[in-house]
Amino acid sequence: MGEQPIFSTRAHVFQIDPSTKKNWVPTSKHAVTVSYFFDSTRNVYRIISLDGTKAIINSTITPNMTFTKTSQKFGQWADSRANTVYGLGFSSESHLVKFADKFADFKEAARLAKEKSQEKMELTSTPSQDSIPGDLLSPMTPESINGTDDERVTPDTPQHAQVRAEPSQNALSYSHSSTNINKHWEAELEALKGNNAKLTAALLESTANVKQWKQQLAAYQEEAERLHKRVTELECVSGQSPVFKSHKTELNETIEELELALRAKEEELESLKAEVESANEFQSHKDSLTQKLQDTESRNQTLEAQLGDLEQRLESDQMEREAFRKSLRSLLELLDGKIFELTELRDTLAKLIEGS
């Protein structure tokens, strides 16, 4: 009954998952009041938080405890006797700093109280008085939990030239151009296959996340509707009672937080929809390039057939030219012989004419 609150703030309360020791498990659906209490009769400091009538934090501060700020708005401390780690998510960094400063102050006060208790034990030499009974239960909660900073757990953060083949004037240029085109489109297709695999994996992951977020959005909407109804009921019961006004204020703050979370999830859904549309566009582009590659391969086969035909015709022309050259040489040799005979005949006739 001598326990009094000396500092209060609001935060989302989490505990470490006892099975994995990695993930945070929320113990409150919305931000709740977290208070430091001082028990003057036992000279102990405790952190207590209630969600309705249920105690979700009941931790006695000891000199061995350490409060760790893991981000700008999140802090944690370990409670070894309860074999758990508590985490608090604040609405701003200033609230986190104030809470951490108070933790350090009360931790120092607990250390001084422990030293005084030890001094009294030495002076009185009474072994029966070991320490202040800091593990006694408080009237406000069902249990009392002490802790040290034996374990620190950091939360898992809940979380893409077209080349045209132009035939040259001879057969070799046809073959070279076709090979380059084929290699280009094969490389393009391989790159698209890799990008498509990555996009498919991202799309599957996004789809799973969309389903999960839709469930969370539905839960937030249900919670907001329930809280709206609760506010209306409280307003009908009493608009003047300070207790109801305080409860109404807390509910309004919770509704605002849920609406902000709902807007954030809606923005994430829009972003995921845009990514899905982009993936579909990449898929269409990939199909178009695949069709172009098939058309190019078909044209390549046609050019190869034309190249083979030209090679055969060239070889036939060369053989015909060689045969024509041989025939021409034979004809020239024959003409040379005939010309020589005619020359001898002319000389003989000239001699005969001169002798007669």
C-alpha positions in Angstrom: 0.0 0.0 0.0 3.0 2.3 0.4 3.9 2.1 -3.3 3.4 5.3 -5.3 3.9 6.2 -9.0 6.8 8.6 -9.5 7.0 8.8 -13.3 4.6 7.7 -16.1 4.7 7.6 -19.9 3.0 5.8 -22.7 4.5 3.1 -24.9 3.8 -0.1 -26.8 4.9 -3.1 -24.7 6.7 -6.1 -26.1 8.2 -9.3 -24.7 10.8 -11.5 -26.4 9.4 -14.7 -27.9 10.4 -17.4 -25.4 10.7 -20.1 -28.1 13.0 -18.2 -30.6 14.6 -15.6 -28.3 14.7 -13.4 -31.4 11.2 -12.0 -32.3 9.2 -9.5 -30.4 5.7 -10.4 -29.3 3.4 -7.5 -28.5 1.7 -7.8 -25.1 -0.6 -4.8 -25.7 -2.8 -4.0 -28.7 -2.1 -0.3 -28.3 0.0 2.1 -26.3 -0.5 1.8 -22.6 0.8 3.6 -19.5 4.1 2.5 -18.2 5.0 3.8 -14.7 7.9 3.8 -12.2 6.8 3.0 -8.7 8.6 3.4 -5.4 7.8 1.4 -2.4 8.9 3.4 0.6 8.4 0.5 3.1 10.8 -1.8 1.2 12.9 0.9 -0.5 12.6 -0.7 -3.9 11.7 0.7 -7.4 9.6 -1.2 -9.9 8.3 -0.8 -13.5 4.7 -1.6 -13.8 2.2 -1.5 -16.7 -1.4 -2.6 -16.8 -3.5 -3.5 -19.8 -6.9 -3.2 -18.3 -6.6 -5.3 -15.2 -3.8 -7.5 -16.5 -0.2 -6.7 -15.4 1.9 -6.9 -18.6 5.1 -5.5 -16.9 6.1 -6.0 -13.2 9.8 -5.7 -13.0 11.9 -4.7 -9.9 14.9 -2.5 -10.8 18.2 -3.9 -9.6 21.8 -2.5 -9.8 22.7 -5.1 -12.4 20.0 -4.1 -14.9 20.8 -2.0 -18.0 18.3 -0.2 -20.2 19.5 -0.4 -23.9 18.3 2.0 -26.6 18.3 -0.1 -29.8 16.8 2.6 -32.1 15.5 6.2 -31.9 12.2 5.1 -30.5 12.8 1.6 -29.0 14.5 0.4 -25.8 14.8 -2.8 -23.9 16.0 -4.4 -20.7 16.4 -8.0 -19.5 14.7 -9.6 -16.6 16.6 -12.8 -15.8 14.3 -14.0 -13.0 11.3 -14.0 -15.4 13.6 -15.3 -18.1 12.4 -12.7 -20.6 13.3 -9.3 -22.2 10.9 -6.4 -22.1 10.8 -3.9 -25.0 9.1 -0.5 -25.2 8.2 1.4 -28.4 7.7 5.1 -27.8 6.0 7.7 -30.0 9.1 10.0 -30.0 12.8 9.9 -29.2 12.3 12.4 -26.4 10.0 10.0 -24.5 12.6 7.3 -24.9 15.4 9.5 -23.5 13.3 10.5 -20.5 12.5 6.9 -19.7 16.1 5.8 -20.1 17.3 8.7 -17.8 14.8 7.7 -15.1 15.9 4.1 -15.4 19.5 5.1 -14.8 18.5 7.3 -11.8 16.4 4.6 -10.1 19.0 2.0 -10.9 21.6 4.1 -9.0 19.1 4.6 -6.2 18.6 0.8 -6.0 22.4 0.4 -5.8 22.7 2.8 -2.9 19.8 1.2 -1.1 21.5 -2.2 -1.4 24.8 -0.8 -0.1 23.0 0.7 2.9 21.3 -2.6 3.5 24.6 -4.4 3.5 26.1 -1.8 5.9 23.2 -2.4 8.4 23.8 -6.2 8.1 27.5 -5.7 9.0 26.7 -3.4 12.0 24.0 -5.5 13.5 25.7 -8.9 12.6 22.3 -10.5 12.2 22.6 -13.1 9.5 18.8 -13.5 9.3 18.4 -10.0 7.7 19.9 -10.8 4.2 18.3 -8.1 2.1 15.3 -6.0 1.5 12.4 -8.3 0.5 12.2 -7.0 -3.0 10.4 -10.1 -4.3 7.3 -9.6 -2.3 4.1 -9.2 -4.2 2.5 -5.8 -4.8 -1.2 -5.4 -4.2 -1.6 -4.1 -7.8 -0.2 -7.2 -9.6 -0.2 -11.0 -9.3 3.6 -11.3 -9.3 6.9 -9.5 -8.8 9.8 -10.0 -11.2 13.5 -9.0 -10.7 16.1 -8.9 -13.5 19.6 -8.4 -14.7 21.1 -7.5 -18.1 22.3 -11.1 -18.7 20.8 -11.2 -22.1 20.4 -8.5 -24.8 18.2 -9.2 -27.7 17.8 -7.0 -30.6 14.4 -7.1 -32.3 14.0 -8.4 -35.8 12.6 -5.6 -37.7 9.0 -6.6 -38.4 9.6 -5.6 -42.2 15.4 -3.9 -66.3 19.1 -1.9 -79.6 17.5 -3.3 -81.7 20.1 -4.6 -84.2 19.0 -5.2 -87.8 20.8 -7.6 -90.0 21.6 -6.0 -93.4 23.0 -8.4 -96.0 26.3 -7.3 -97.6 27.3 -7.9 -101.2 29.0 -11.2 -100.7 28.3 -14.5 -98.9 30.8 -14.1 -96.1 29.2 -10.8 -94.8 25.8 -12.6 -94.6 27.2 -15.3 -92.3 29.1 -12.8 -90.0 26.1 -10.5 -89.6 23.7 -13.4 -88.8 26.1 -14.8 -86.2 26.4 -11.4 -84.4 22.6 -11.0 -84.4 22.1 -14.4 -83.0 24.6 -13.9 -80.2 23.1 -10.5 -79.3 19.6 -11.8 -78.9 20.8 -14.9 -77.0 22.6 -12.6 -74.5 19.5 -10.4 -74.3 17.3 -13.4 -73.6 19.6 -14.7 -70.9 19.6 -11.4 -69.1 15.8 -11.2 -69.4 15.5 -14.7 -68.0 17.6 -13.7 -64.9 15.6 -10.5 -64.4 12.4 -12.5 -64.8 13.4 -15.0 -62.1 14.2 -12.2 -59.7 10.9 -10.4 -60.5 9.0 -13.6 -60.0 10.5 -14.2 -56.6 9.9 -10.6 -55.6 6.3 -10.9 -56.9 5.6 -14.1 -54.8 7.1 -12.4 -51.7 5.0 -9.3 -52.3 1.9 -11.3 -52.8 2.5 -13.1 -49.5 3.1 -9.8 -47.8 0.0 -8.3 -49.3 -2.1 -11.1 -47.8 -0.6 -10.7 -44.4 -1.0 -6.9 -44.5 -4.6 -7.2 -45.6 -5.2 -9.4 -42.5 -3.5 -6.8 -40.3 -5.6 -4.0 -42.0 -8.8 -5.9 -41.3 -7.8 -6.4 -37.7 -6.9 -2.7 -37.3 -10.3 -1.7 -38.8 -12.1 -4.0 -36.5 -10.2 -2.6 -33.5 -10.9 1.0 -34.6 -14.6 0.3 -35.0 -14.7 -1.4 -31.6 -12.9 1.6 -30.0 -15.3 4.1 -31.7 -18.2 2.2 -30.3 -16.5 2.1 -26.9 -15.9 5.9 -27.0 -19.6 6.5 -27.8 -20.7 4.3 -24.9 -18.4 6.1 -22.5 -19.7 9.4 -23.7 -23.2 8.3 -23.1 -22.4 7.0 -19.6 -20.7 10.1 -18.3 -19.1 13.1 -20.0 -18.0 14.6 -16.8 -16.2 11.8 -14.9 -12.4 12.3 -14.9 -11.9 8.6 -15.1 -14.0 8.2 -18.3 -12.4 11.3 -19.8 -9.0 9.8 -19.3 -10.1 6.5 -20.7 -11.7 8.4 -23.7 -8.4 10.3 -24.3 -6.5 7.0 -24.3 -9.0 5.5 -26.7 -8.8 8.5 -29.0 -5.0 8.3 -29.1 -5.3 4.6 -29.8 -7.7 5.3 -32.7 -5.3 7.9 -34.1 -2.4 5.4 -33.9 -4.4 2.7 -35.7 -5.5 5.2 -38.4 -1.9 6.1 -39.0 -0.9 2.5 -39.2 -3.8 1.9 -41.6 -2.7 4.7 -43.9 0.9 3.4 -43.8 -0.3 -0.1 -44.8 -2.5 1.3 -47.6 0.6 3.2 -48.9 2.6 -0.1 -48.8 -0.2 -1.8 -50.7 -0.2 0.8 -53.4 3.6 0.5 -53.7 3.3 -3.3 -54.0 0.6 -2.9 -56.7 2.9 -0.6 -58.7 5.7 -3.3 -58.4 3.3 -6.0 -59.6 2.3 -3.8 -62.6 6.0 -3.2 -63.4 6.7 -7.0 -63.2 3.9 -7.6 -65.7 5.4 -5.0 -68.0 8.8 -6.7 -67.8 7.1 -10.0 -68.6 5.4 -8.5 -71.7 8.7 -7.0 -72.8 10.4 -10.3 -72.3 7.7 -12.1 -74.4 8.1 -9.5 -77.2 11.9 -10.0 -77.2 11.5 -13.7 -77.3 9.3 -13.5 -80.3 11.8 -11.1 -82.0 14.6 -13.7 -81.3 12.5 -16.5 -82.9 11.9 -14.3 -85.9 15.6 -13.5 -86.1 16.5 -17.2 -85.9 14.0 -17.9 -88.7 15.6 -15.2 -90.9 19.0 -16.5 -90.0 18.1 -20.0 -91.3 16.8 -18.4 -94.5 20.0 -16.5 -95.0 22.1 -19.6 -94.3 20.1 -21.5 -97.0 20.6 -18.6 -99.4 24.3 -18.5 -98.5 24.6 -22.3 -99.3 22.9 -21.8 -102.6 25.2 -18.9 -103.5 28.3 -20.9 -102.6 27.1 -23.8 -104.9 26.5 -21.3 -107.7 29.9 -19.7 -107.2 31.6 -23.1 -107.3 29.7 -24.0 -110.5 30.7 -20.7 -112.1 34.3 -21.2 -111.2 34.3 -24.7 -112.8 32.7 -23.3 -115.9 35.3 -20.5 -116.1 38.2 -22.9 -115.7 36.8 -25.1 -118.5 36.4 -22.0 -120.8 40.0 -21.0 -120.1 41.3 -24.5 -121.1 39.2 -24.4 -124.3 40.5 -20.9 -125.1 44.1 -22.0 -124.5 43.6 -24.9 -126.9 42.1 -22.6 -129.5 45.0 -20.2 -129.2 47.6 -23.0 -129.6 45.7 -24.2 -132.7 45.6 -20.6 -134.2 49.3 -20.2 -133.5 50.0 -23.4 -135.5 47.9 -22.3 -138.4 49.4 -18.9 -138.5 52.9 -20.4 -138.6 51.9 -22.7 -141.5 50.4 -19.8 -143.4 53.6 -17.8 -142.8 55.7 -20.7 -144.2 53.3 -21.0 -147.2 53.6 -17.2 -147.9 57.4 -17.4 -147.8 57.4 -20.4 -150.2 55.0 -18.7 -152.6 57.2 -15.6 -152.5 60.3 -17.6 -153.4 58.5 -19.4 -156.2 57.4 -16.0 -157.6 60.9 -14.6 -157.5 62.5 -17.7 -159.2 60.1 -17.6 -162.1 
